């Protein structure tokens, strides 16, 4: 009998989950947890960490919300449910109130897209709110909490932005972003406890930003338990991709790959789920590659719709250029769906190459090279789609890999880092 876990990390017998897995010819193995959230919350309260303030550029209501915002929500809601007083300070979201409560934690919107950073710093300097601990989410532009936070703090950094600045901002803003990330921020954060999602992202943070390796910890993301095997696969080859329609995801490149694969897999169908500022350009590119009849762009999809799509898909694909992990890849894996992904930091931890999916090296220098850039990825995708035995083996391993990822463990691991900082501050000489 396999194990799954309740929302506090306790083991439960997963009869229904196991039955659904068997329906697709998959077998579950015992899941694993990383400590108990209740135990860590108890330690937090013992050292005076009851009121936690999280700082984030955006939250779930922002139209450009993505993995970072979902991650923050999962952690905040579990901390609140376990008895902590949690507030998320973030920027305005058009059409949404400046203050609200979501799943037990408060959301305070205190500034616009860029003014949220100085306003949060000023509020901290003035001691407003007086939290017991601060968790800063460094998503490109930092809040510089080491300069003003007077309490224990940790920083969550999903990945280095690097070339993303040039991809999403005007040249002068991109240069400013690069200057802050590579030159101004690292000296400020060098002594700060940083938490990231994967070992490969940790290596980049240490190598590219020069942060102290002993101060950078890894806490893996979780997978919502609703994502599990069930239903039936699509009768024809179905490739899906999920993410914001932004340049860094390189969905135009994925469209080129899919068009190339369809020459040898003529009944291939594909769905790219998500919304974003690149929609118009991607719709034009879909027309350019002649994919309008077999490639769908349905926009945003709720979790129920995603669950059905993950279960029907033969493969989930990601040609992204930057990821801290690739949480949608793990959601698909929890449904027994294997992945073909680009070889980047994050992906190489989320997917075990040759075991739970295929990890493909790609030319990262833009779109130069044309077909030669897409050829390795297209070949890997074609291989998985046309080899049922390989696809079944990869899918079963993907399920096993995802089964140990819980949001309870993520919440516990992140809070544990903050508790350690609170304990360290009490030591003589700190």
C-alpha positions as CSV (number, residue, x, y, z in Angstrom):
1,X,0.0,0.0,0.0
2,X,1.3,3.4,-0.9
3,X,1.4,6.5,1.2
4,X,0.2,10.1,0.6
5,X,0.2,12.8,3.2
6,X,-2.4,15.1,4.8
7,X,-1.9,18.9,4.8
8,X,0.3,18.7,7.9
9,X,2.6,16.0,6.5
10,X,1.1,13.0,8.3
11,X,1.0,9.7,6.4
12,X,-2.4,8.5,5.0
13,X,-3.2,5.3,3.2
14,X,-3.8,6.4,-0.4
15,X,-6.3,3.7,-1.6
16,X,-8.1,6.0,-4.0
17,X,-4.9,7.5,-5.3
18,X,-3.4,4.1,-5.8
19,X,-6.5,2.9,-7.7
20,X,-6.4,5.8,-10.1
21,X,-2.7,5.2,-10.7
22,X,-3.4,1.5,-11.5
23,X,-6.1,2.6,-14.0
24,X,-3.3,4.1,-16.1
25,X,-0.9,1.2,-15.6
26,X,1.1,3.2,-13.0
27,X,2.4,2.1,-9.6
28,X,3.0,4.4,-6.6
29,X,5.8,4.0,-4.1
30,X,5.8,5.3,-0.5
31,X,5.9,9.1,-0.4
32,X,8.3,11.1,1.7
33,X,8.0,14.2,3.8
34,X,10.5,16.7,5.1
35,X,9.7,17.1,8.8
36,X,6.4,18.2,10.3
37,X,5.0,21.7,9.7
38,X,3.3,21.6,13.1
39,X,6.7,20.9,14.8
40,X,8.4,23.7,13.0
41,X,5.6,26.1,13.8
42,X,6.0,25.1,17.5
43,X,9.7,26.0,17.3
44,X,8.8,29.3,15.6
45,X,6.4,30.2,18.4
46,X,9.0,29.2,21.0
47,X,11.5,31.8,19.6
48,X,8.9,34.5,19.2
49,X,8.0,34.2,15.5
50,X,4.2,34.6,15.4
51,X,3.7,37.6,13.0
52,X,5.3,36.9,9.7
53,X,5.5,39.5,6.9
54,X,6.1,38.4,3.4
55,X,7.2,40.9,0.7
56,X,6.4,40.1,-2.9
57,X,6.4,42.2,-6.1
58,X,3.0,40.6,-7.2
59,X,0.4,38.3,-5.8
60,X,-2.1,35.8,-7.2
61,X,-4.6,38.5,-8.4
62,X,-2.0,40.2,-10.7
63,X,-2.7,39.3,-14.3
64,X,1.0,38.4,-14.8
65,X,1.1,36.1,-11.7
66,X,3.1,32.9,-12.2
67,X,5.0,30.3,-10.3
68,X,6.6,32.7,-7.8
69,X,3.1,34.0,-6.8
70,X,1.6,30.5,-6.5
71,X,4.6,29.4,-4.4
72,X,4.1,32.3,-2.0
73,X,0.4,31.6,-1.7
74,X,0.9,27.9,-0.9
75,X,3.5,28.7,1.8
76,X,1.5,31.6,3.3
77,X,-1.8,29.7,3.5
78,X,-0.2,26.8,5.2
79,X,1.6,28.9,7.8
80,X,-1.7,30.7,8.5
81,X,-3.6,27.4,8.8
82,X,-1.0,26.2,11.3
83,X,-1.6,29.2,13.5
84,X,0.8,31.9,12.4
85,X,-0.3,35.5,11.7
86,X,0.8,36.1,8.1
87,X,0.7,39.3,6.0
88,X,1.7,39.5,2.3
89,X,2.7,43.1,1.3
90,X,2.6,43.5,-2.5
91,X,1.8,45.9,-5.3
92,X,-1.6,47.1,-6.5
93,X,-3.7,44.8,-8.8
94,X,-6.1,46.6,-11.0
95,X,-9.7,45.9,-10.0
96,X,-8.9,44.4,-6.6
97,X,-9.1,45.9,-3.1
98,X,-6.1,47.3,-1.4
99,X,-6.6,44.9,1.6
100,X,-8.2,41.5,1.7
101,X,-7.9,38.1,3.4
102,X,-7.1,35.0,1.3
103,X,-7.1,31.5,2.8
104,X,-6.2,32.7,6.3
105,X,-3.5,35.3,5.5
106,X,-3.8,39.0,4.8
107,X,-2.9,40.8,1.5
108,X,-1.9,44.4,1.8
109,X,-1.3,46.3,-1.5
110,X,0.9,49.3,-0.7
111,X,2.2,50.6,-4.0
112,X,2.2,50.4,-7.8
113,X,4.4,48.1,-9.8
114,X,7.7,49.9,-9.0
115,X,6.8,52.1,-6.0
116,X,6.0,49.1,-3.9
117,X,9.8,48.7,-3.3
118,X,10.6,52.1,-1.7
119,X,7.2,52.2,0.1
120,X,7.9,48.8,1.7
121,X,11.4,49.8,2.8
122,X,10.1,53.1,4.3
123,X,7.4,51.3,6.2
124,X,10.0,48.9,7.5
125,X,12.3,51.8,8.6
126,X,9.4,53.4,10.4
127,X,8.5,50.2,12.2
128,X,5.0,49.9,10.8
129,X,3.4,46.5,11.4
130,X,6.4,45.4,13.6
131,X,6.6,41.8,12.3
132,X,8.5,39.1,14.2
133,X,10.0,37.9,11.0
134,X,10.3,38.9,7.4
135,X,10.4,36.7,4.2
136,X,11.4,38.7,1.2
137,X,10.7,37.3,-2.2
138,X,13.4,38.6,-4.5
139,X,11.8,38.3,-8.0
140,X,14.2,40.3,-10.2
141,X,14.2,43.5,-8.2
142,X,15.0,43.1,-4.5
143,X,13.4,45.0,-1.6
144,X,16.9,45.4,0.1
145,X,15.5,44.1,3.4
146,X,19.0,43.8,5.0
147,X,19.2,47.6,5.1
148,X,16.0,48.1,7.0
149,X,14.5,44.9,8.5
150,X,15.1,44.8,12.3
151,X,13.9,41.3,12.8
152,X,14.9,37.8,11.7
153,X,14.6,37.4,7.9
154,X,15.2,35.1,5.0
155,X,15.1,35.8,1.2
156,X,13.4,33.5,-1.3
157,X,15.2,33.7,-4.6
158,X,13.8,31.4,-7.3
159,X,16.5,32.0,-9.9
160,X,18.9,34.5,-11.3
161,X,17.3,36.8,-13.9
162,X,20.4,37.3,-16.0
163,X,19.4,37.8,-19.7
164,X,15.8,38.1,-18.8
165,X,16.3,41.8,-18.1
166,X,17.0,42.4,-21.8
167,X,14.1,40.2,-22.9
168,X,11.4,42.1,-21.0
169,X,12.5,45.7,-20.4
170,X,13.5,48.7,-22.5
171,X,17.3,49.0,-22.8
172,X,17.9,51.6,-20.1
173,X,15.7,49.7,-17.6
174,X,17.3,46.4,-18.5
175,X,20.7,47.9,-17.8
176,X,19.5,49.2,-14.5
177,X,18.0,45.8,-13.5
178,X,21.3,44.1,-14.4
179,X,23.3,46.6,-12.4
180,X,21.1,46.0,-9.3
181,X,21.1,42.2,-9.6
182,X,24.7,41.7,-10.4
183,X,26.5,44.6,-8.7
184,X,24.4,46.5,-6.1
185,X,22.4,43.8,-4.4
186,X,25.0,41.0,-3.8
187,X,27.1,42.9,-1.3
188,X,24.0,43.8,0.6
189,X,22.7,40.2,0.7
190,X,26.0,38.4,1.2
191,X,25.3,37.6,4.8
192,X,21.6,36.9,4.3
193,X,20.0,33.5,4.6
194,X,18.7,32.7,1.0
195,X,16.3,29.9,0.1
196,X,15.9,28.6,-3.4
197,X,14.1,25.8,-5.2
198,X,16.8,23.6,-6.6
199,X,20.5,22.6,-6.3
200,X,21.1,23.9,-9.9
201,X,19.5,27.3,-9.0
202,X,21.7,27.4,-5.9
203,X,24.8,26.9,-8.0
204,X,23.8,29.8,-10.2
205,X,23.1,32.1,-7.3
206,X,26.5,31.3,-5.8
207,X,28.4,31.5,-9.0
208,X,26.7,34.5,-10.7
209,X,25.8,36.6,-7.7
210,X,28.7,35.7,-5.5
211,X,26.5,34.9,-2.5
212,X,28.1,32.8,0.3
213,X,27.3,29.1,-0.5
214,X,26.8,28.2,3.2
215,X,24.0,30.9,3.4
216,X,22.0,29.5,0.4
217,X,19.6,26.6,1.2
218,X,17.4,24.5,-1.0
219,X,13.7,23.9,-0.3
220,X,11.9,22.1,-3.1
221,X,8.4,23.2,-4.2
222,X,5.4,21.0,-3.6
223,X,2.6,19.7,-5.8
224,X,-1.0,20.1,-4.9
225,X,-2.5,16.8,-4.0
226,X,-5.4,17.3,-6.4
227,X,-2.9,16.5,-9.2
228,X,-3.0,12.7,-9.4
229,X,-3.5,10.0,-12.0
230,X,-7.0,9.4,-13.4
231,X,-9.1,9.6,-16.5
232,X,-7.8,8.4,-19.9
233,X,-5.1,9.6,-22.2
234,X,-6.0,11.4,-25.4
235,X,-6.5,8.9,-28.3
236,X,-4.1,10.9,-30.4
237,X,-0.6,12.2,-29.5
238,X,-1.2,15.3,-27.3
239,X,1.6,17.6,-26.2
240,X,0.9,20.4,-23.6
241,X,2.9,23.3,-22.2
242,X,1.8,25.5,-19.3
243,X,3.1,29.0,-18.4
244,X,2.8,32.7,-18.7
245,X,2.9,33.9,-22.3
246,X,6.1,35.8,-21.9
247,X,9.3,35.8,-23.9
248,X,11.4,33.8,-21.4
249,X,9.2,30.8,-21.9
250,X,10.1,30.7,-25.6
251,X,6.8,29.3,-26.7
252,X,7.5,30.5,-30.2
253,X,10.4,28.1,-30.3
254,X,8.2,25.3,-29.0
255,X,5.8,26.0,-31.8
256,X,8.6,25.6,-34.3
257,X,9.5,22.3,-32.6
258,X,5.9,21.0,-32.7
259,X,5.6,21.9,-36.4
260,X,8.8,20.0,-37.1
261,X,7.6,16.9,-35.1
262,X,4.2,16.9,-36.8
263,X,5.9,16.2,-40.1
264,X,6.6,12.6,-38.8
265,X,3.7,12.5,-36.3
266,X,0.9,13.8,-38.5
267,X,-2.0,13.3,-36.0
268,X,-0.2,15.4,-33.3
269,X,-2.2,17.9,-31.4
270,X,-0.9,20.5,-28.9
271,X,-2.2,22.9,-26.2
272,X,-0.2,25.9,-24.7
273,X,-2.0,27.1,-21.6
274,X,-1.5,30.5,-20.2
275,X,-2.0,34.2,-20.6
276,X,0.4,37.1,-21.0
277,X,1.7,40.1,-23.0
278,X,3.1,37.8,-25.8
279,X,-0.3,36.5,-26.8
280,X,-0.7,38.6,-30.0
281,X,2.9,37.7,-31.2
282,X,2.4,34.0,-30.4
283,X,-0.9,33.9,-32.3
284,X,0.8,35.5,-35.3
285,X,3.6,32.9,-35.0
286,X,1.1,30.1,-34.8
287,X,-0.4,31.3,-38.1
288,X,3.1,31.6,-39.6
289,X,3.9,27.9,-38.9
290,X,0.5,26.7,-40.1
291,X,-0.6,25.4,-36.7
292,X,-4.0,27.0,-36.2
293,X,-5.9,23.8,-36.8
294,X,-4.0,21.6,-34.3
295,X,-2.4,24.0,-31.8
296,X,-4.7,25.6,-29.2
297,X,-4.0,28.7,-27.1
298,X,-6.9,28.6,-24.6
299,X,-5.6,31.2,-22.2
300,X,-5.8,30.9,-18.4
301,X,-7.1,27.6,-17.1
302,X,-8.2,26.8,-13.6
303,X,-6.8,23.8,-11.7
304,X,-9.7,21.5,-12.7
305,X,-9.1,22.2,-16.3
306,X,-5.3,21.7,-15.9
307,X,-5.9,18.4,-14.1
308,X,-7.9,17.0,-17.0
309,X,-5.3,18.3,-19.5
310,X,-2.4,16.8,-17.6
311,X,-4.2,13.4,-17.5
312,X,-4.9,13.4,-21.2
313,X,-1.5,14.6,-22.3
314,X,1.1,12.2,-23.6
315,X,4.0,14.6,-22.8
316,X,4.4,18.0,-21.1
317,X,7.1,20.2,-22.8
318,X,9.0,23.2,-21.7
319,X,11.5,25.2,-23.8
320,X,11.9,27.8,-21.2
321,X,15.1,29.8,-20.8
322,X,14.9,30.4,-17.0
323,X,13.2,28.5,-14.3
324,X,13.7,28.0,-10.6
325,X,12.2,24.5,-10.9
326,X,9.4,24.1,-13.3
327,X,6.4,23.5,-11.1
328,X,4.0,22.7,-14.0
329,X,6.3,19.9,-15.0
330,X,5.9,18.4,-11.5
331,X,2.1,18.9,-11.6
332,X,2.0,16.9,-14.8
333,X,4.4,14.3,-13.3
334,X,2.0,13.8,-10.4
335,X,-0.6,12.7,-13.1
336,X,1.9,10.2,-14.5
337,X,2.8,12.4,-17.5
338,X,6.5,12.5,-18.6
339,X,8.3,15.7,-19.7
340,X,10.7,16.9,-22.4
341,X,12.4,20.1,-21.2
342,X,15.3,22.4,-22.0
343,X,18.6,21.8,-20.1
344,X,18.6,24.8,-17.7
345,X,18.9,25.3,-14.0
346,X,15.7,24.2,-12.3
347,X,14.7,21.8,-15.1
348,X,17.7,19.5,-14.4
349,X,16.3,19.0,-10.8
350,X,12.6,18.8,-11.7
351,X,13.2,16.1,-14.4
352,X,15.7,13.2,-14.0
353,X,17.1,12.9,-17.5
354,X,16.3,9.5,-19.1
355,X,14.3,8.4,-16.0
356,X,11.3,10.7,-15.5
357,X,11.7,12.6,-18.8
358,X,14.2,13.9,-21.3
359,X,16.4,17.0,-20.7
360,X,17.6,18.5,-24.0
361,X,20.5,20.9,-24.5
362,X,19.5,23.9,-26.7
363,X,21.2,26.9,-28.2
364,X,20.5,29.7,-25.7
365,X,21.7,32.5,-27.9
366,X,18.3,33.6,-29.2
367,X,16.7,32.3,-32.4
368,X,19.9,32.1,-34.5
369,X,20.5,28.8,-36.1
370,X,16.9,28.1,-37.1
371,X,16.2,24.4,-37.5
372,X,19.5,23.4,-35.8
373,X,18.3,25.0,-32.6
374,X,15.1,23.0,-32.6
375,X,16.3,19.7,-34.0
376,X,17.5,18.1,-30.7
377,X,14.3,19.0,-28.8
378,X,12.2,17.9,-31.7
379,X,14.0,14.5,-31.9
380,X,13.5,14.0,-28.1
381,X,9.8,14.8,-28.3
382,X,9.4,12.6,-31.3
383,X,11.1,9.7,-29.6
384,X,8.8,9.9,-26.5
385,X,5.6,10.2,-28.6
386,X,6.4,7.3,-30.9
387,X,7.7,4.8,-28.2
388,X,4.9,3.6,-26.0
389,X,7.1,1.5,-23.7
390,X,9.5,4.4,-23.2
391,X,6.6,6.8,-22.5
392,X,5.1,4.4,-19.9
393,X,8.4,4.0,-18.2
394,X,9.1,7.7,-18.0
395,X,5.5,8.4,-16.8
396,X,5.8,5.9,-14.0
397,X,9.1,7.3,-12.8
398,X,7.7,10.9,-13.1
399,X,4.8,9.9,-10.8
400,X,7.3,8.5,-8.3
401,X,9.4,11.6,-8.4
402,X,6.4,13.9,-7.9
403,X,4.9,11.8,-5.1
404,X,7.5,13.1,-2.6
405,X,6.9,16.8,-3.3
406,X,4.5,18.3,-0.8
407,X,3.6,22.0,0.0
408,X,3.7,21.1,3.7
409,X,7.3,20.2,3.4
410,X,8.0,23.4,1.4
411,X,6.3,25.5,4.1
412,X,8.1,23.7,6.9
413,X,11.5,24.0,5.2
414,X,11.1,27.7,4.5
415,X,9.9,28.4,8.1
416,X,12.7,26.3,9.5
417,X,15.2,28.6,7.8
418,X,13.6,31.6,9.4
419,X,13.6,29.9,12.8
420,X,17.3,29.2,12.5
421,X,17.9,32.9,11.8
422,X,15.9,33.9,14.9
423,X,17.9,31.5,17.0
424,X,21.2,32.8,15.5
425,X,20.2,36.4,16.4
426,X,20.0,35.5,20.0
427,X,23.5,34.2,20.2
428,X,26.2,36.4,21.9
429,X,27.9,38.7,19.4
430,X,25.0,38.8,16.8
